[in-house]
């Protein structure tokens, strides 16, 4: 999805995918500096557990696309100055 790629290129501070109908009910991508490099920390929520994963900044668009389509989730983007929602 081109809009997800465009959004990822703005390096958002937080991306929230929610209302998942698959294994994950919510996935949060939070921008962090890990070991001196920009990255995203994922919090993947199931019904009863939360799993954490760190990814390189360049993988944000691919993983958002995967979650958006495979997990059938709503997409919410939080930047410092704006907020967008894509359903």
Chimera marker file (.cmm) of the C-alpha trace (Angstrom):
<marker_set name="trace">
<marker id="1" x="0.000" y="0.000" z="0.000" r="1" g="1" b="0" radius="0.5"/>
<marker id="2" x="1.676" y="3.218" z="-1.176" r="1" g="1" b="0" radius="0.5"/>
<marker id="3" x="0.237" y="5.406" z="1.584" r="1" g="1" b="0" radius="0.5"/>
<marker id="4" x="1.833" y="3.224" z="4.257" r="1" g="1" b="0" radius="0.5"/>
<marker id="5" x="5.204" y="3.561" z="2.498" r="1" g="1" b="0" radius="0.5"/>
<marker id="6" x="4.764" y="7.346" z="2.313" r="1" g="1" b="0" radius="0.5"/>
<marker id="7" x="3.877" y="7.513" z="6.001" r="1" g="1" b="0" radius="0.5"/>
<marker id="8" x="6.857" y="5.344" z="6.963" r="1" g="1" b="0" radius="0.5"/>
<marker id="9" x="9.144" y="7.746" z="5.096" r="1" g="1" b="0" radius="0.5"/>
<marker id="10" x="8.044" y="10.558" z="7.459" r="1" g="1" b="0" radius="0.5"/>
<marker id="11" x="9.576" y="8.546" z="10.350" r="1" g="1" b="0" radius="0.5"/>
<marker id="12" x="6.546" y="8.750" z="12.680" r="1" g="1" b="0" radius="0.5"/>
<marker id="13" x="7.132" y="8.629" z="16.423" r="1" g="1" b="0" radius="0.5"/>
<marker id="14" x="4.406" y="6.077" z="16.997" r="1" g="1" b="0" radius="0.5"/>
<marker id="15" x="2.240" y="3.859" z="14.811" r="1" g="1" b="0" radius="0.5"/>
<marker id="16" x="-0.666" y="1.975" z="16.351" r="1" g="1" b="0" radius="0.5"/>
<marker id="17" x="-2.437" y="-0.873" z="14.559" r="1" g="1" b="0" radius="0.5"/>
<marker id="18" x="-5.516" y="-1.979" z="16.478" r="1" g="1" b="0" radius="0.5"/>
<marker id="19" x="-8.777" y="-3.927" z="16.292" r="1" g="1" b="0" radius="0.5"/>
<marker id="20" x="-6.917" y="-6.923" z="14.911" r="1" g="1" b="0" radius="0.5"/>
<marker id="21" x="-8.975" y="-9.940" z="13.951" r="1" g="1" b="0" radius="0.5"/>
<marker id="22" x="-5.973" y="-12.285" z="13.808" r="1" g="1" b="0" radius="0.5"/>
<marker id="23" x="-3.493" y="-13.421" z="16.437" r="1" g="1" b="0" radius="0.5"/>
<marker id="24" x="-2.576" y="-9.865" z="17.486" r="1" g="1" b="0" radius="0.5"/>
<marker id="25" x="-5.213" y="-7.492" z="18.815" r="1" g="1" b="0" radius="0.5"/>
<marker id="26" x="-2.927" y="-4.458" z="18.760" r="1" g="1" b="0" radius="0.5"/>
<marker id="27" x="0.610" y="-3.687" z="17.541" r="1" g="1" b="0" radius="0.5"/>
<marker id="28" x="2.454" y="-0.534" z="18.575" r="1" g="1" b="0" radius="0.5"/>
<marker id="29" x="5.566" y="0.638" z="16.695" r="1" g="1" b="0" radius="0.5"/>
<marker id="30" x="7.440" y="3.221" z="18.830" r="1" g="1" b="0" radius="0.5"/>
<marker id="31" x="10.470" y="5.056" z="17.421" r="1" g="1" b="0" radius="0.5"/>
<marker id="32" x="13.567" y="4.697" z="19.614" r="1" g="1" b="0" radius="0.5"/>
<marker id="33" x="17.324" y="5.108" z="19.440" r="1" g="1" b="0" radius="0.5"/>
<marker id="34" x="18.771" y="1.665" z="20.098" r="1" g="1" b="0" radius="0.5"/>
<marker id="35" x="22.543" y="1.202" z="20.228" r="1" g="1" b="0" radius="0.5"/>
<marker id="36" x="22.999" y="4.612" z="18.602" r="1" g="1" b="0" radius="0.5"/>
<marker id="37" x="20.718" y="3.847" z="15.635" r="1" g="1" b="0" radius="0.5"/>
<marker id="38" x="17.140" y="4.835" z="14.848" r="1" g="1" b="0" radius="0.5"/>
<marker id="39" x="14.843" y="1.857" z="15.186" r="1" g="1" b="0" radius="0.5"/>
<marker id="40" x="11.313" y="0.873" z="16.157" r="1" g="1" b="0" radius="0.5"/>
<marker id="41" x="10.324" y="-1.139" z="19.182" r="1" g="1" b="0" radius="0.5"/>
<marker id="42" x="7.234" y="-3.275" z="18.579" r="1" g="1" b="0" radius="0.5"/>
<marker id="43" x="4.724" y="-4.222" z="21.240" r="1" g="1" b="0" radius="0.5"/>
<marker id="44" x="2.488" y="-6.997" z="19.906" r="1" g="1" b="0" radius="0.5"/>
<marker id="45" x="-0.589" y="-7.634" z="22.046" r="1" g="1" b="0" radius="0.5"/>
<marker id="46" x="-2.458" y="-10.929" z="22.008" r="1" g="1" b="0" radius="0.5"/>
<marker id="47" x="-5.515" y="-11.572" z="24.144" r="1" g="1" b="0" radius="0.5"/>
<marker id="48" x="-3.367" y="-12.305" z="27.225" r="1" g="1" b="0" radius="0.5"/>
<marker id="49" x="0.304" y="-11.472" z="26.444" r="1" g="1" b="0" radius="0.5"/>
<marker id="50" x="2.569" y="-8.776" z="25.030" r="1" g="1" b="0" radius="0.5"/>
<marker id="51" x="5.590" y="-9.594" z="22.868" r="1" g="1" b="0" radius="0.5"/>
<marker id="52" x="8.419" y="-7.112" z="22.227" r="1" g="1" b="0" radius="0.5"/>
<marker id="53" x="10.665" y="-6.909" z="19.196" r="1" g="1" b="0" radius="0.5"/>
<marker id="54" x="13.158" y="-4.347" z="17.867" r="1" g="1" b="0" radius="0.5"/>
<marker id="55" x="13.346" y="-3.654" z="14.134" r="1" g="1" b="0" radius="0.5"/>
<marker id="56" x="15.435" y="-1.435" z="11.890" r="1" g="1" b="0" radius="0.5"/>
<marker id="57" x="13.797" y="1.819" z="10.851" r="1" g="1" b="0" radius="0.5"/>
<marker id="58" x="13.734" y="0.734" z="7.187" r="1" g="1" b="0" radius="0.5"/>
<marker id="59" x="11.453" y="-2.253" z="7.909" r="1" g="1" b="0" radius="0.5"/>
<marker id="60" x="8.540" y="-0.166" z="9.231" r="1" g="1" b="0" radius="0.5"/>
<marker id="61" x="6.549" y="-0.031" z="5.970" r="1" g="1" b="0" radius="0.5"/>
<marker id="62" x="6.846" y="-3.778" z="5.295" r="1" g="1" b="0" radius="0.5"/>
<marker id="63" x="5.750" y="-4.773" z="8.785" r="1" g="1" b="0" radius="0.5"/>
<marker id="64" x="2.874" y="-2.247" z="8.814" r="1" g="1" b="0" radius="0.5"/>
<marker id="65" x="1.665" y="-3.613" z="5.469" r="1" g="1" b="0" radius="0.5"/>
<marker id="66" x="1.864" y="-7.174" z="6.783" r="1" g="1" b="0" radius="0.5"/>
<marker id="67" x="-0.090" y="-6.354" z="9.955" r="1" g="1" b="0" radius="0.5"/>
<marker id="68" x="-2.607" y="-4.128" z="8.167" r="1" g="1" b="0" radius="0.5"/>
<marker id="69" x="-3.569" y="-6.815" z="5.656" r="1" g="1" b="0" radius="0.5"/>
<marker id="70" x="-2.841" y="-10.133" z="7.405" r="1" g="1" b="0" radius="0.5"/>
<marker id="71" x="-4.138" y="-9.151" z="10.847" r="1" g="1" b="0" radius="0.5"/>
<marker id="72" x="-6.893" y="-6.925" z="9.334" r="1" g="1" b="0" radius="0.5"/>
<marker id="73" x="-6.121" y="-3.980" z="11.606" r="1" g="1" b="0" radius="0.5"/>
<marker id="74" x="-6.965" y="-0.270" z="11.771" r="1" g="1" b="0" radius="0.5"/>
<marker id="75" x="-3.999" y="2.068" z="11.329" r="1" g="1" b="0" radius="0.5"/>
<marker id="76" x="-3.305" y="5.113" z="13.505" r="1" g="1" b="0" radius="0.5"/>
<marker id="77" x="-0.225" y="7.290" z="13.055" r="1" g="1" b="0" radius="0.5"/>
<marker id="78" x="1.106" y="9.720" z="15.668" r="1" g="1" b="0" radius="0.5"/>
<marker id="79" x="3.667" y="12.312" z="14.707" r="1" g="1" b="0" radius="0.5"/>
<marker id="80" x="4.775" y="15.255" z="16.796" r="1" g="1" b="0" radius="0.5"/>
<marker id="81" x="2.522" y="17.693" z="14.958" r="1" g="1" b="0" radius="0.5"/>
<marker id="82" x="-0.211" y="15.627" z="13.358" r="1" g="1" b="0" radius="0.5"/>
<marker id="83" x="-2.371" y="12.572" z="13.765" r="1" g="1" b="0" radius="0.5"/>
<marker id="84" x="-3.896" y="10.566" z="10.912" r="1" g="1" b="0" radius="0.5"/>
<marker id="85" x="-6.162" y="7.560" z="10.929" r="1" g="1" b="0" radius="0.5"/>
<marker id="86" x="-6.565" y="5.082" z="8.084" r="1" g="1" b="0" radius="0.5"/>
<marker id="87" x="-9.229" y="2.394" z="8.203" r="1" g="1" b="0" radius="0.5"/>
<link id1="1" id2="2" r="1" g="1" b="0" radius="0.2"/>
<link id1="2" id2="3" r="1" g="1" b="0" radius="0.2"/>
<link id1="3" id2="4" r="1" g="1" b="0" radius="0.2"/>
<link id1="4" id2="5" r="1" g="1" b="0" radius="0.2"/>
<link id1="5" id2="6" r="1" g="1" b="0" radius="0.2"/>
<link id1="6" id2="7" r="1" g="1" b="0" radius="0.2"/>
<link id1="7" id2="8" r="1" g="1" b="0" radius="0.2"/>
<link id1="8" id2="9" r="1" g="1" b="0" radius="0.2"/>
<link id1="9" id2="10" r="1" g="1" b="0" radius="0.2"/>
<link id1="10" id2="11" r="1" g="1" b="0" radius="0.2"/>
<link id1="11" id2="12" r="1" g="1" b="0" radius="0.2"/>
<link id1="12" id2="13" r="1" g="1" b="0" radius="0.2"/>
<link id1="13" id2="14" r="1" g="1" b="0" radius="0.2"/>
<link id1="14" id2="15" r="1" g="1" b="0" radius="0.2"/>
<link id1="15" id2="16" r="1" g="1" b="0" radius="0.2"/>
<link id1="16" id2="17" r="1" g="1" b="0" radius="0.2"/>
<link id1="17" id2="18" r="1" g="1" b="0" radius="0.2"/>
<link id1="18" id2="19" r="1" g="1" b="0" radius="0.2"/>
<link id1="19" id2="20" r="1" g="1" b="0" radius="0.2"/>
<link id1="20" id2="21" r="1" g="1" b="0" radius="0.2"/>
<link id1="21" id2="22" r="1" g="1" b="0" radius="0.2"/>
<link id1="22" id2="23" r="1" g="1" b="0" radius="0.2"/>
<link id1="23" id2="24" r="1" g="1" b="0" radius="0.2"/>
<link id1="24" id2="25" r="1" g="1" b="0" radius="0.2"/>
<link id1="25" id2="26" r="1" g="1" b="0" radius="0.2"/>
<link id1="26" id2="27" r="1" g="1" b="0" radius="0.2"/>
<link id1="27" id2="28" r="1" g="1" b="0" radius="0.2"/>
<link id1="28" id2="29" r="1" g="1" b="0" radius="0.2"/>
<link id1="29" id2="30" r="1" g="1" b="0" radius="0.2"/>
<link id1="30" id2="31" r="1" g="1" b="0" radius="0.2"/>
<link id1="31" id2="32" r="1" g="1" b="0" radius="0.2"/>
<link id1="32" id2="33" r="1" g="1" b="0" radius="0.2"/>
<link id1="33" id2="34" r="1" g="1" b="0" radius="0.2"/>
<link id1="34" id2="35" r="1" g="1" b="0" radius="0.2"/>
<link id1="35" id2="36" r="1" g="1" b="0" radius="0.2"/>
<link id1="36" id2="37" r="1" g="1" b="0" radius="0.2"/>
<link id1="37" id2="38" r="1" g="1" b="0" radius="0.2"/>
<link id1="38" id2="39" r="1" g="1" b="0" radius="0.2"/>
<link id1="39" id2="40" r="1" g="1" b="0" radius="0.2"/>
<link id1="40" id2="41" r="1" g="1" b="0" radius="0.2"/>
<link id1="41" id2="42" r="1" g="1" b="0" radius="0.2"/>
<link id1="42" id2="43" r="1" g="1" b="0" radius="0.2"/>
<link id1="43" id2="44" r="1" g="1" b="0" radius="0.2"/>
<link id1="44" id2="45" r="1" g="1" b="0" radius="0.2"/>
<link id1="45" id2="46" r="1" g="1" b="0" radius="0.2"/>
<link id1="46" id2="47" r="1" g="1" b="0" radius="0.2"/>
<link id1="47" id2="48" r="1" g="1" b="0" radius="0.2"/>
<link id1="48" id2="49" r="1" g="1" b="0" radius="0.2"/>
<link id1="49" id2="50" r="1" g="1" b="0" radius="0.2"/>
<link id1="50" id2="51" r="1" g="1" b="0" radius="0.2"/>
<link id1="51" id2="52" r="1" g="1" b="0" radius="0.2"/>
<link id1="52" id2="53" r="1" g="1" b="0" radius="0.2"/>
<link id1="53" id2="54" r="1" g="1" b="0" radius="0.2"/>
<link id1="54" id2="55" r="1" g="1" b="0" radius="0.2"/>
<link id1="55" id2="56" r="1" g="1" b="0" radius="0.2"/>
<link id1="56" id2="57" r="1" g="1" b="0" radius="0.2"/>
<link id1="57" id2="58" r="1" g="1" b="0" radius="0.2"/>
<link id1="58" id2="59" r="1" g="1" b="0" radius="0.2"/>
<link id1="59" id2="60" r="1" g="1" b="0" radius="0.2"/>
<link id1="60" id2="61" r="1" g="1" b="0" radius="0.2"/>
<link id1="61" id2="62" r="1" g="1" b="0" radius="0.2"/>
<link id1="62" id2="63" r="1" g="1" b="0" radius="0.2"/>
<link id1="63" id2="64" r="1" g="1" b="0" radius="0.2"/>
<link id1="64" id2="65" r="1" g="1" b="0" radius="0.2"/>
<link id1="65" id2="66" r="1" g="1" b="0" radius="0.2"/>
<link id1="66" id2="67" r="1" g="1" b="0" radius="0.2"/>
<link id1="67" id2="68" r="1" g="1" b="0" radius="0.2"/>
<link id1="68" id2="69" r="1" g="1" b="0" radius="0.2"/>
<link id1="69" id2="70" r="1" g="1" b="0" radius="0.2"/>
<link id1="70" id2="71" r="1" g="1" b="0" radius="0.2"/>
<link id1="71" id2="72" r="1" g="1" b="0" radius="0.2"/>
<link id1="72" id2="73" r="1" g="1" b="0" radius="0.2"/>
<link id1="73" id2="74" r="1" g="1" b="0" radius="0.2"/>
<link id1="74" id2="75" r="1" g="1" b="0" radius="0.2"/>
<link id1="75" id2="76" r="1" g="1" b="0" radius="0.2"/>
<link id1="76" id2="77" r="1" g="1" b="0" radius="0.2"/>
<link id1="77" id2="78" r="1" g="1" b="0" radius="0.2"/>
<link id1="78" id2="79" r="1" g="1" b="0" radius="0.2"/>
<link id1="79" id2="80" r="1" g="1" b="0" radius="0.2"/>
<link id1="80" id2="81" r="1" g="1" b="0" radius="0.2"/>
<link id1="81" id2="82" r="1" g="1" b="0" radius="0.2"/>
<link id1="82" id2="83" r="1" g="1" b="0" radius="0.2"/>
<link id1="83" id2="84" r="1" g="1" b="0" radius="0.2"/>
<link id1="84" id2="85" r="1" g="1" b="0" radius="0.2"/>
<link id1="85" id2="86" r="1" g="1" b="0" radius="0.2"/>
<link id1="86" id2="87" r="1" g="1" b="0" radius="0.2"/>
</marker_set>
